[in-house]
Amino acid sequence: MTTNLILWMIVNHIVEQKPGNKYVFCLLQALTLPANPEVYQEFQGAGDYVDAEEREEAAVYDAIDEAEANEGIPTELQSNSTSTSEAFYFPQVKSALPELCTLPEDRGTCFGEQLSWRFDSEARSCVTFMYSGCKHNANYFTSEETCERACGKYRSTDVCRQPKEAGQCHQKVSRWHFNEEMNECQMFFWSGCGGNGNRFSSKAECQHLCSHEIKVKPEEKDACALERDVGPCTDALTQWYFDKNDKDCRIFTYGGCRGNDNRFNSKDECTQKCQPKLQELKLHHTDICKLPFAVGHCDGNEIKWFFDSSDEQCRTFSYTGCSGNENRFDSEEECVNSWKVKIYKRGGFFDPVSRPHRRAITITETEILPPKLRFVNPGPYIAGTTVELRCIVETNTTEFGWFKNNTQIDEISVNQRFIFNDKKDSLTIKNIQKEDSGKYSCAAGAIGILSQQEDIIVKDPPPKEFCLDKGTPTTCELIRKTGLCSNVRYGKFCCQTCTKIGYKL
């Protein structure tokens, strides 16, 4: 059993007996935020310690002794609420330190001197440095407060809901705080030390972070389906978001305030939340391609694609950013794919335009793993060689189809070089030519779900080396007869003569 686990058991026992004790609070801080020097201010009399681990251990046991000996909740730690069950002073475990907070000091490449702030990951505190005026890295802040909110002690705190705190020193420094009751930013005088995270260097900074942020959301949305939103602030935090189009987690720079829930501290966190093992496919009784385009009712202006069933064409429209219907695609290619392989029957794929008399299969909802396209012989591909592709699925199916540039291959004019196996899950292209270059995909199952497209790029073969005999015909004939063509020196000297009889240089 680890030391921390034992200590947590001790703490839980003490909390049950004396839930409001000040030293239990300090002990919780020691366990949740080790290596933070402020945790140990209550225990400076315990002596000097060799390292942080010894200091932490001594602090923990001192805290246990003090917690057993002292009753009650100190005034400075009491909640504004009369209910002890609503006390807010117990610390919360902080999120992982963002990547930008670990970056080294970067003064930039100019020649100015501008007092700025950065986070020192070794000291675990915000420190000043002289910025040259251009080309800094992401570990750069214009004030101590923005640094503390991004990387320091206020990183995991909802600062906009904290009360105004002037601190315990005696200066008068003008700062701004957010008044939650009035829903506005107000100026106050900060004492120069202490206080909390509800403190801003300017009114604009306060408004960016807190104004209009505390609202009840009309409805909960899937965070992974939201667009990337950097927010209005400029703190430059490294975060991750899920790109619903590419079905992948990508890095981006977050401004530090507002934005939306499609934001994660690491790629692993994003992947666990947004990349399910199965892609859920929802098919409705109403063919989405027959729906009219719907612009939605928000204020955005995004170019999207829809399928116009009146003339069977994919066209663009301006989407406002919310609501609408399913007849909406991010690209022309996605639009074309949605209706080209929507309907499938045994014996081949067909589309509703060329064969409208074929009846569609009705499926209300199912879960499908899309097929994967694999190359048996990876490229690059040279004209004249053979390429073999396989359509890999994790379900039992006997129905496959192949596409090149979104057009079904077996609908192209008959080409003897394109050969399918009996199951049709393998395509072999013999004597491949440059005109065979393109984007290839396969589809599997009764509803014809397409795989990711893969590029085949065919290049011309390298030109053969043109060689001539440097020696006279008599000399080269003598070299041939005596078997000296195998000698590199003589072989190159009578190149043409030697290659004719099969020698390779």
C-alpha positions as CSV (number, residue, x, y, z in Angstrom):
1,M,0.0,0.0,0.0
2,T,1.5,3.3,-1.0
3,T,2.2,6.2,1.4
4,N,-0.3,8.5,-0.3
5,L,-3.0,5.9,0.0
6,I,-2.4,5.4,3.7
7,L,-2.4,9.2,4.2
8,W,-5.7,9.5,2.3
9,M,-7.2,6.9,4.7
10,I,-6.0,8.9,7.7
11,V,-7.4,12.2,6.2
12,N,-10.7,10.6,5.5
13,H,-10.9,9.5,9.2
14,I,-10.0,13.0,10.4
15,V,-12.5,14.6,8.0
16,E,-15.3,12.5,9.4
17,Q,-14.3,13.5,13.0
18,K,-13.4,17.2,12.3
19,P,-14.7,18.2,8.8
20,G,-13.9,21.9,9.1
21,N,-10.4,21.8,10.6
22,K,-7.9,24.2,9.1
23,Y,-5.1,21.7,9.2
24,V,-7.1,19.1,7.4
25,F,-7.3,21.7,4.7
26,C,-3.6,22.1,4.6
27,L,-3.0,18.4,4.6
28,L,-5.3,18.0,1.6
29,Q,-3.3,20.6,-0.1
30,A,-0.1,18.7,0.6
31,L,-1.5,15.6,-0.9
32,T,-3.2,17.1,-4.0
33,L,-0.5,19.7,-4.9
34,P,2.9,18.4,-3.8
35,A,5.9,20.5,-4.7
36,N,3.9,23.7,-4.2
37,P,6.0,25.8,-1.7
38,E,2.9,27.6,-0.5
39,V,1.5,24.3,0.9
40,Y,4.2,24.3,3.5
41,Q,4.0,27.8,4.9
42,E,2.1,26.6,7.9
43,F,4.9,24.2,8.8
44,Q,8.1,26.4,8.6
45,G,8.9,25.7,12.2
46,A,9.3,22.0,11.5
47,G,12.9,22.5,10.5
48,D,15.0,22.3,7.4
49,Y,14.7,19.3,5.1
50,V,17.0,17.8,2.5
51,D,14.4,17.7,-0.3
52,A,10.8,18.2,-1.2
53,E,9.9,14.6,-0.3
54,E,11.2,14.9,3.2
55,R,9.5,18.3,3.6
56,E,6.2,16.9,2.4
57,E,6.4,13.9,4.8
58,A,7.1,16.2,7.8
59,A,4.4,18.6,6.8
60,V,1.9,15.8,6.5
61,Y,2.6,14.4,10.0
62,D,2.7,17.9,11.5
63,A,-0.7,18.5,9.9
64,I,-2.1,15.3,11.4
65,D,-0.9,16.3,14.9
66,E,-2.3,19.8,14.6
67,A,-5.6,18.5,13.2
68,E,-6.1,16.2,16.2
69,A,-5.3,19.1,18.6
70,N,-7.3,21.9,17.1
71,E,-11.1,22.2,16.9
72,G,-13.2,24.4,14.6
73,I,-12.9,26.2,11.4
74,P,-10.8,29.4,11.2
75,T,-12.6,32.5,10.3
76,E,-10.6,33.1,7.2
77,L,-11.5,29.7,5.9
78,Q,-15.2,29.8,6.5
79,S,-17.7,29.9,3.7
80,N,-20.0,32.8,3.2
81,S,-22.9,30.3,3.5
82,T,-24.2,29.4,6.9
83,S,-24.3,25.8,6.0
84,T,-21.0,23.9,6.8
85,S,-21.9,21.4,4.1
86,E,-21.3,24.1,1.5
87,A,-17.8,25.0,2.6
88,F,-15.6,25.7,-0.4
89,Y,-12.2,25.8,1.0
90,F,-11.1,22.2,0.4
91,P,-8.8,22.1,-2.7
92,Q,-9.6,20.3,-5.9
93,V,-7.2,18.3,-7.9
94,K,-5.9,20.3,-10.8
95,S,-5.8,19.3,-14.4
96,A,-2.6,18.3,-16.1
97,L,-0.2,21.2,-16.8
98,P,-0.7,22.4,-20.4
99,E,2.2,21.9,-22.7
100,L,2.8,25.7,-23.2
101,C,3.5,26.0,-19.4
102,T,6.6,23.8,-19.7
103,L,8.2,25.8,-22.6
104,P,11.5,27.6,-21.8
105,E,11.9,31.4,-21.6
106,D,11.9,33.0,-25.0
107,R,12.8,36.7,-25.3
108,G,12.2,36.8,-29.0
109,T,14.5,38.1,-31.7
110,C,14.1,41.9,-31.6
111,F,16.0,44.4,-29.5
112,G,13.4,46.0,-27.2
113,E,12.8,45.4,-23.5
114,Q,9.2,44.8,-22.4
115,L,8.4,43.4,-18.9
116,S,6.4,40.3,-19.4
117,W,5.5,37.1,-17.5
118,R,6.1,33.4,-18.1
119,F,5.5,30.2,-16.1
120,D,8.6,28.6,-14.6
121,S,7.7,24.9,-14.5
122,E,10.6,24.1,-12.1
123,A,9.7,26.7,-9.6
124,R,6.0,26.1,-10.4
125,S,5.3,29.8,-10.3
126,C,4.8,32.8,-12.6
127,V,8.0,34.9,-13.0
128,T,8.9,38.1,-15.0
129,F,11.3,38.3,-17.9
130,M,12.3,40.9,-20.4
131,Y,10.6,40.3,-23.8
132,S,12.4,41.8,-26.9
133,G,9.1,42.7,-28.6
134,C,8.7,40.0,-31.3
135,K,8.5,36.3,-32.0
136,H,7.9,34.8,-28.5
137,N,6.7,31.3,-27.8
138,A,3.4,30.3,-26.2
139,N,4.8,30.7,-22.7
140,Y,4.3,34.4,-22.7
141,F,1.8,36.6,-20.8
142,T,1.2,40.3,-20.4
143,S,0.3,40.1,-16.7
144,E,0.8,37.9,-13.7
145,E,-2.9,37.2,-13.5
146,T,-3.2,35.8,-17.0
147,C,-0.2,33.6,-16.3
148,E,-1.7,32.3,-13.0
149,R,-5.0,31.5,-14.8
150,A,-3.3,29.6,-17.6
151,C,-0.6,27.8,-15.7
152,G,-0.5,28.7,-12.0
153,K,-2.6,28.4,-8.9
154,Y,-5.9,29.6,-10.6
155,R,-5.6,27.2,-13.6
156,S,-8.5,24.9,-12.5
157,T,-10.5,27.6,-10.8
158,D,-13.8,29.2,-12.0
159,V,-12.4,32.7,-11.2
160,C,-15.5,34.5,-12.4
161,R,-17.6,33.1,-9.5
162,Q,-15.1,34.0,-6.8
163,P,-15.8,36.9,-4.5
164,K,-13.7,40.1,-4.6
165,E,-10.6,39.8,-2.4
166,A,-8.3,42.7,-1.8
167,G,-5.5,40.6,-0.1
168,Q,-3.6,41.2,3.1
169,C,-1.0,43.8,2.2
170,H,-1.2,47.6,2.4
171,Q,-0.8,48.9,-1.2
172,K,-3.5,50.3,-3.4
173,V,-3.2,48.8,-6.9
174,S,-6.1,49.4,-9.3
175,R,-7.5,46.1,-10.6
176,W,-10.8,44.8,-12.0
177,H,-13.0,42.0,-10.7
178,F,-16.2,40.4,-12.0
179,N,-19.3,41.0,-9.9
180,E,-21.4,37.9,-10.5
181,E,-24.6,39.4,-9.0
182,M,-24.4,42.5,-11.2
183,N,-23.0,40.5,-14.1
184,E,-20.4,43.2,-14.8
185,C,-16.7,44.0,-14.3
186,Q,-15.9,46.6,-11.6
187,M,-12.7,48.3,-10.5
188,F,-11.3,47.7,-7.0
189,F,-8.1,48.3,-5.1
190,W,-5.9,45.3,-4.6
191,S,-3.5,45.4,-1.6
192,G,-0.5,44.0,-3.6
193,C,-0.5,40.4,-2.3
194,G,-2.9,37.6,-1.7
195,G,-6.4,37.7,-3.0
196,N,-7.8,35.2,-5.5
197,G,-8.1,34.6,-9.3
198,N,-11.0,37.1,-9.8
199,R,-8.5,39.9,-10.4
200,F,-7.7,41.4,-13.8
201,S,-5.3,44.0,-15.1
202,S,-7.9,45.7,-17.3
203,K,-11.6,45.8,-17.8
204,A,-11.3,44.3,-21.3
205,E,-9.5,41.3,-19.9
206,C,-12.2,40.8,-17.3
207,Q,-15.0,41.2,-19.8
208,H,-13.4,38.7,-22.3
209,L,-13.2,36.0,-19.7
210,C,-16.3,36.5,-17.6
211,S,-19.0,38.6,-19.4
212,H,-21.8,36.5,-20.9
213,E,-20.0,33.3,-19.8
214,I,-22.2,32.5,-16.9
215,K,-25.4,31.5,-18.8
216,V,-27.6,28.4,-18.7
217,K,-27.1,26.5,-21.9
218,P,-30.4,25.9,-23.8
219,E,-29.3,22.4,-24.7
220,E,-26.4,20.0,-24.2
221,K,-24.6,19.3,-27.5
222,D,-22.1,16.6,-28.3
223,A,-18.8,18.3,-27.7
224,C,-17.0,16.2,-30.3
225,A,-19.4,17.5,-33.0
226,L,-18.7,21.2,-32.2
227,E,-16.5,23.3,-34.4
228,R,-13.1,24.4,-33.1
229,D,-13.4,27.6,-31.1
230,V,-10.3,29.5,-29.9
231,G,-12.3,32.0,-27.9
232,P,-11.9,35.8,-27.8
233,C,-8.9,36.0,-25.4
234,T,-5.2,35.9,-26.4
235,D,-3.5,33.8,-23.7
236,A,-2.2,31.2,-26.3
237,L,-2.9,27.9,-24.6
238,T,-2.0,24.6,-26.4
239,Q,-5.1,22.4,-26.5
240,W,-6.6,19.6,-28.6
241,Y,-9.9,19.4,-30.4
242,F,-11.8,16.7,-32.4
243,D,-12.1,17.3,-36.1
244,K,-15.4,15.7,-37.0
245,N,-14.5,15.8,-40.7
246,D,-11.2,14.0,-40.5
247,K,-12.3,11.9,-37.5
248,D,-9.1,12.8,-35.7
249,C,-7.8,14.8,-32.7
250,R,-5.8,17.8,-33.7
251,I,-3.8,20.4,-31.8
252,F,-4.8,24.1,-31.8
253,T,-4.1,27.3,-29.8
254,Y,-6.8,28.3,-27.4
255,G,-7.1,31.9,-26.3
256,G,-7.8,31.1,-22.7
257,C,-11.5,32.0,-22.2
258,R,-14.9,31.0,-23.4
259,G,-14.8,28.8,-26.5
260,N,-16.7,25.6,-26.3
261,D,-16.5,22.0,-24.9
262,N,-14.6,20.6,-27.9
263,R,-11.3,21.3,-26.1
264,F,-9.0,18.9,-24.3
265,N,-5.7,19.1,-22.4
266,S,-4.1,16.2,-24.3
267,K,-4.5,14.0,-27.4
268,D,-5.2,11.0,-25.3
269,E,-8.1,12.8,-23.5
270,C,-9.5,13.8,-26.8
271,T,-9.2,10.3,-28.3
272,Q,-10.9,8.7,-25.3
273,K,-13.8,11.1,-25.5
274,C,-14.4,11.4,-29.2
275,Q,-13.0,8.4,-31.2
276,P,-15.3,5.5,-30.5
277,K,-14.4,2.1,-31.7
278,L,-17.5,1.9,-33.9
279,Q,-18.7,4.5,-36.3
280,E,-22.5,4.9,-35.7
281,L,-24.4,5.0,-38.9
282,K,-28.0,6.3,-38.8
283,L,-30.1,5.7,-41.8
284,H,-33.7,7.0,-41.8
285,H,-36.8,6.0,-43.8
286,T,-36.6,9.4,-45.6
287,D,-33.7,9.5,-48.0
288,I,-31.6,12.5,-46.8
289,C,-30.7,13.3,-50.4
290,K,-34.3,14.1,-51.1
291,L,-34.4,16.7,-48.3
292,P,-34.2,20.4,-49.3
293,F,-31.2,22.3,-48.1
294,A,-31.7,24.1,-44.8
295,V,-29.6,27.2,-43.8
296,G,-30.3,26.9,-40.1
297,H,-31.1,29.8,-37.7
298,C,-27.8,31.1,-36.4
299,D,-25.6,34.0,-37.5
300,G,-22.7,32.2,-39.2
301,N,-21.8,32.0,-42.8
302,E,-20.2,28.6,-43.8
303,I,-20.1,27.2,-47.4
304,K,-21.6,23.7,-47.4
305,W,-22.8,21.3,-50.0
306,F,-26.2,19.7,-50.5
307,F,-27.7,17.2,-53.0
308,D,-30.2,18.8,-55.3
309,S,-32.6,16.0,-56.1
310,S,-34.4,18.1,-58.8
311,D,-31.4,17.7,-61.2
312,E,-29.3,15.2,-59.3
313,Q,-26.3,17.6,-58.7
314,C,-24.3,18.5,-55.6
315,R,-24.5,22.3,-55.1
316,T,-23.2,24.8,-52.5
317,F,-25.3,26.9,-50.1
318,S,-24.6,29.2,-47.1
319,Y,-25.1,27.5,-43.7
320,T,-25.6,29.6,-40.6
321,G,-23.9,27.2,-38.3
322,C,-26.7,25.4,-36.3
323,S,-29.8,23.3,-36.9
324,G,-30.6,22.5,-40.5
325,N,-31.0,18.9,-41.7
326,E,-28.8,16.0,-42.7
327,N,-28.6,17.0,-46.4
328,R,-25.5,19.0,-45.6
329,F,-21.9,18.1,-46.5
330,D,-18.5,19.7,-46.0
331,S,-17.2,19.0,-49.5
332,E,-18.5,18.1,-52.9
333,E,-16.7,14.8,-52.6
334,E,-18.6,13.9,-49.4
335,C,-21.8,14.9,-51.1
336,V,-21.2,12.7,-54.1
337,N,-20.2,9.8,-52.0
338,S,-23.4,10.0,-49.9
339,W,-25.8,9.4,-52.9
340,K,-23.6,7.4,-55.2
341,V,-23.4,4.4,-52.9
342,K,-26.5,4.9,-50.8
343,I,-28.4,2.1,-52.5
344,Y,-27.0,-1.3,-53.0
345,K,-28.3,-4.6,-54.2
346,R,-26.7,-8.0,-54.8
347,G,-24.9,-8.1,-58.1
348,G,-23.6,-4.5,-58.1
349,F,-23.9,-1.0,-56.8
350,F,-26.3,1.4,-58.4
351,D,-27.3,5.0,-57.9
352,P,-30.9,6.4,-57.8
353,V,-30.3,8.5,-60.9
354,S,-29.3,5.9,-63.4
355,R,-31.5,3.1,-62.0
356,P,-34.4,4.6,-60.2
357,H,-36.6,1.5,-60.6
358,R,-34.4,-0.4,-58.1
359,R,-36.0,-0.3,-54.6
360,A,-33.8,0.9,-51.7
361,I,-33.1,-1.2,-48.7
362,T,-34.8,0.2,-45.6
363,I,-32.6,0.3,-42.5
364,T,-33.6,2.3,-39.5
365,E,-30.3,2.3,-37.5
366,T,-27.3,0.1,-37.2
367,E,-23.6,0.2,-36.2
368,I,-21.0,-0.5,-38.8
369,L,-17.2,-0.7,-39.0
370,P,-16.2,0.9,-42.4
371,P,-14.0,-1.2,-44.6
372,K,-10.3,-0.5,-44.9
373,L,-8.4,-0.4,-48.1
374,R,-5.0,-2.1,-48.0
375,F,-2.2,-2.3,-50.6
376,V,-0.6,-5.7,-50.9
377,N,2.5,-4.1,-52.5
378,P,3.0,-0.6,-51.3
379,G,4.1,2.1,-53.7
380,P,5.6,4.1,-55.4
381,Y,4.2,2.5,-58.5
382,I,6.1,2.4,-61.8
383,A,4.2,2.0,-65.1
384,G,4.2,-1.6,-66.3
385,T,4.1,-3.1,-62.8
386,T,1.2,-4.9,-61.0
387,V,-0.7,-3.4,-58.1
388,E,-3.0,-5.4,-55.8
389,L,-5.6,-3.9,-53.4
390,R,-7.7,-5.6,-50.8
391,C,-10.9,-4.5,-49.1
392,I,-10.7,-5.5,-45.4
393,V,-13.9,-5.7,-43.3
394,E,-14.4,-7.1,-39.8
395,T,-17.9,-8.5,-40.5
396,N,-19.0,-11.4,-42.7
397,T,-20.2,-10.0,-46.1
398,T,-20.0,-11.2,-49.7
399,E,-20.9,-7.8,-51.2
400,F,-18.1,-5.5,-52.3
401,G,-17.7,-2.7,-54.8
402,W,-14.7,-0.7,-56.1
403,F,-14.5,3.0,-57.0
404,K,-12.0,5.2,-58.7
405,N,-12.5,9.0,-58.3
406,N,-16.0,8.3,-57.0
407,T,-17.0,6.3,-60.1
408,Q,-17.7,2.6,-59.9
409,I,-14.8,0.7,-61.6
410,D,-17.0,-2.0,-63.1
411,E,-19.1,0.7,-64.8
412,I,-16.0,2.0,-66.6
413,S,-15.4,0.7,-70.1
414,V,-14.2,-2.9,-69.9
415,N,-10.5,-3.0,-69.1
416,Q,-8.8,-6.4,-69.1
417,R,-6.1,-5.1,-66.9
418,F,-8.5,-4.7,-63.9
419,I,-9.1,-8.1,-62.4
420,F,-11.3,-9.0,-59.4
421,N,-11.1,-12.2,-57.4
422,D,-14.3,-14.4,-57.0
423,K,-15.3,-12.8,-53.7
424,K,-14.6,-9.3,-55.2
425,D,-12.8,-8.2,-52.1
426,S,-9.5,-7.9,-54.1
427,L,-8.6,-5.8,-57.1
428,T,-5.5,-6.4,-59.2
429,I,-4.3,-3.9,-61.8
430,K,-1.9,-5.5,-64.2
431,N,0.5,-3.5,-66.4
432,I,-0.6,-0.3,-64.6
433,Q,-0.4,2.9,-66.6
434,K,-0.2,6.6,-65.7
435,E,-3.8,7.1,-66.6
436,D,-4.7,4.6,-63.8
437,S,-3.6,7.2,-61.3
438,G,-6.4,8.4,-59.0
439,K,-8.2,8.0,-55.7
440,Y,-9.4,4.5,-55.0
441,S,-11.9,3.2,-52.5
442,C,-13.9,0.1,-51.8
443,A,-17.4,-0.4,-50.3
444,A,-18.8,-3.4,-48.4
445,G,-22.0,-4.7,-47.0
446,A,-25.6,-4.3,-48.0
447,I,-25.6,-0.5,-47.7
448,G,-22.3,0.1,-49.3
449,I,-20.3,2.0,-46.7
450,L,-17.2,3.5,-48.4
451,S,-13.7,3.1,-47.1
452,Q,-11.2,6.0,-46.9
453,Q,-9.8,6.9,-50.3
454,E,-6.2,6.0,-51.1
455,D,-4.1,7.6,-53.8
456,I,-2.4,5.6,-56.5
457,I,0.2,7.6,-58.3
458,V,1.9,5.9,-61.3
459,K,5.2,7.2,-62.6
460,D,7.1,6.6,-65.8
461,P,9.9,4.0,-65.6
462,P,13.4,5.6,-65.4
463,P,15.0,5.8,-68.9
464,K,17.4,3.0,-69.7
465,E,21.1,3.9,-69.8
466,F,22.2,4.3,-73.4
467,C,25.6,2.6,-73.8
468,L,28.0,2.4,-76.7
469,D,31.3,0.5,-77.2
470,K,34.3,2.7,-76.5
471,G,36.7,0.2,-78.1
472,T,37.0,-0.9,-81.7
473,P,34.8,-3.7,-83.0
474,T,37.8,-6.0,-83.1
475,T,38.8,-5.3,-79.5
476,C,35.3,-5.7,-78.1
477,E,34.8,-8.9,-80.0
478,L,38.0,-10.2,-78.4
479,I,36.7,-9.2,-75.0
480,R,33.5,-11.0,-75.6
481,K,35.2,-14.2,-76.7
482,T,37.6,-14.3,-73.8
483,G,34.8,-13.8,-71.3
484,L,36.2,-10.5,-70.0
485,C,32.7,-8.9,-70.1
486,S,32.3,-10.0,-66.4
487,N,35.1,-7.7,-65.5
488,V,33.6,-4.2,-64.7
489,R,36.4,-2.4,-66.4
490,Y,36.2,-4.3,-69.7
491,G,32.4,-4.6,-69.5
492,K,32.0,-0.8,-69.5
493,F,34.6,-0.3,-72.2
494,C,32.6,-2.6,-74.5
495,C,29.2,-1.8,-73.0
496,Q,27.0,-2.4,-76.1
497,T,28.7,-5.7,-77.0
498,C,28.6,-7.1,-73.5
499,T,25.0,-6.1,-72.7
500,K,23.8,-7.8,-75.9
501,I,25.0,-11.2,-74.6
502,G,23.2,-10.7,-71.2
503,Y,25.8,-9.0,-69.0
504,K,24.3,-6.4,-66.6
505,L,26.5,-3.5,-65.7
